[in-house]
């Protein structure tokens, strides 16, 4: 069971919206090194833990729950960086059409416009469970071996 507190773990403010930065934050959410991955990794390691004591299971569950807070902060920052982005960027991107929006273009500018489109069309300029290229998060990089020591080494690498 989880409890949601309306306060973010740390306040998120955006003085100057920046779609390029939102793209980087999106990678930190749903990329292979992102917060969704480590959150799910901790959960599955905890749920699969068969140790005689619950100490490690509880620690992993607490850590996974904290990672949910990190996702929430990053998602808030993505939305603020996209929602308040200059209208000119949004209008330029809209002129490219749906195919350009989905593909993201070949340039950095095209990739940013593609992200704006993907996030606009699919989530109303909010963050999504995907990486910065729009590839949906698929849990292919979750490591939960059932061996507490091996999992902890894996977690050290994930947090590094």
C-alpha positions, 0 to 999 in steps of 0.5 A: 500500500502506498500513501501519496503526499501532495508535496514533491520530495523537492520543489520543482520550479522552471524559470525559463522553459526549455524543450531540449532540457525536457528531452534530457529529463525524459531520458532520466525518467524512461531511459535504460538508466532512468528512474523507472528502471531502478524503481521497478528493479527495486520492487521486483528484487524485493518481491522476489526476496526469500531471505529469512529476515525481511530487512533487505526486502523492506530496504528495497521496498523503501528505496523503490518507493523513494524512486517513485518520488524521483519519477514524480519530480522529473515528470513535473519538470518535463511538463513545466519545460514543455508546457510553457515552452515558447509558442514559436517552437511549438508552432514550428514543430506543428508545421512538420506534420504527424510523420515528422512529429513521430519520427522526431526529425534528423536534427537536434531541433527536429528531435526536440520538435518531435518530442514536443509533438509526441508529448503533445499528441499523446500526453498533453505536454506531460512526461511519458514512460519513454526515453528521450527518443520516444521509445516506450519503457519496456522493462528489458533492463530490470535485474532481479536475480533472487540473489540478494548479494548479486542484486545489491551489486547491480543496484550499486551500478544502477545508482552510480 
